[in-house]
């Protein structure tokens, strides 16, 4: 099993990015979460077989929503956590 934490930056909030990630996840055998972060990025925590995780993230990056723009992607390996299902998390609150 492989788990990665990917952070996507650019125009990725307010453009149905999380919904698109959920739709793409339904086509891949992955588990995890997607969340809007306070800094304007989107965080994807994904787990599955190595090739499947890579294919899923490649699909997300290659097929963002029409109004989105991905400028930067960082990916960090994480220890497997036995995640189940793929779901959105509540947006991280911005501090004032």
C-alpha positions in Angstrom: 0.0 0.0 0.0 1.0 3.5 -0.7 -0.2 6.8 0.9 0.5 10.3 -0.3 -0.4 13.7 0.8 -0.7 16.0 -2.2 -1.2 19.8 -2.0 -2.4 21.6 -5.1 -2.0 25.4 -5.4 -3.4 27.8 -8.0 -7.0 28.6 -8.7 -8.3 25.5 -6.9 -11.0 26.7 -4.6 -14.5 27.9 -5.6 -14.3 26.0 -8.9 -15.8 22.6 -7.9 -12.3 21.1 -7.4 -13.2 18.9 -4.5 -16.3 17.5 -6.3 -14.1 16.8 -9.4 -11.6 14.9 -7.1 -14.5 12.8 -5.7 -15.6 11.9 -9.2 -12.1 11.0 -10.3 -11.6 8.9 -7.1 -14.8 6.9 -7.9 -13.0 5.7 -11.1 -9.9 4.6 -9.2 -9.5 2.0 -6.4 -8.3 4.6 -3.8 -9.3 5.7 -0.4 -8.8 9.1 1.3 -10.0 12.7 1.7 -10.0 16.0 -0.1 -10.1 19.3 1.7 -9.9 23.1 1.1 -7.1 24.6 3.1 -7.0 28.0 4.8 -4.1 29.2 2.5 -6.2 28.6 -0.6 -4.8 25.2 -1.6 -6.5 21.9 -1.8 -5.1 18.9 0.1 -5.6 15.3 -1.1 -4.8 12.5 1.3 -4.9 9.3 -0.8 -4.1 5.6 -0.2 -4.1 2.6 -2.4 -1.8 0.4 -4.5 1.2 2.2 -5.7 0.3 2.4 -9.4 -3.3 3.3 -8.6 -2.3 6.2 -6.3 0.0 7.6 -9.0 -2.7 7.1 -11.7 -5.3 8.8 -9.6 -3.1 11.9 -8.8 -2.0 12.1 -12.4 -5.7 12.0 -13.5 -6.6 14.8 -11.0 -3.7 17.0 -12.2 -4.5 16.4 -15.9 -8.3 16.9 -15.6 -9.1 19.7 -13.2 -12.5 21.5 -13.4 -12.7 23.9 -16.4 -12.4 27.0 -14.3 -9.5 25.7 -12.3 -5.8 26.3 -12.8 -3.2 24.1 -11.0 0.1 26.0 -10.7 2.0 23.8 -8.3 1.7 20.3 -6.8 3.7 19.0 -3.9 3.5 15.3 -3.0 4.7 13.7 0.2 4.8 10.1 1.1 3.0 9.1 4.3 2.8 5.9 6.3 -0.2 3.8 5.2 -3.2 4.4 7.6 -5.8 1.8 6.4 -8.1 4.5 4.9 -11.5 3.4 3.7 -13.7 5.2 1.2 -13.1 8.6 -0.3 -14.8 11.7 1.2 -14.5 15.4 1.4 -13.6 17.0 4.7 -14.8 20.4 5.9 -12.8 23.3 4.7 -10.0 24.5 7.0 -10.9 27.9 8.5 -8.9 30.9 7.6 -7.6 32.8 10.6 -8.3 36.5 10.9 
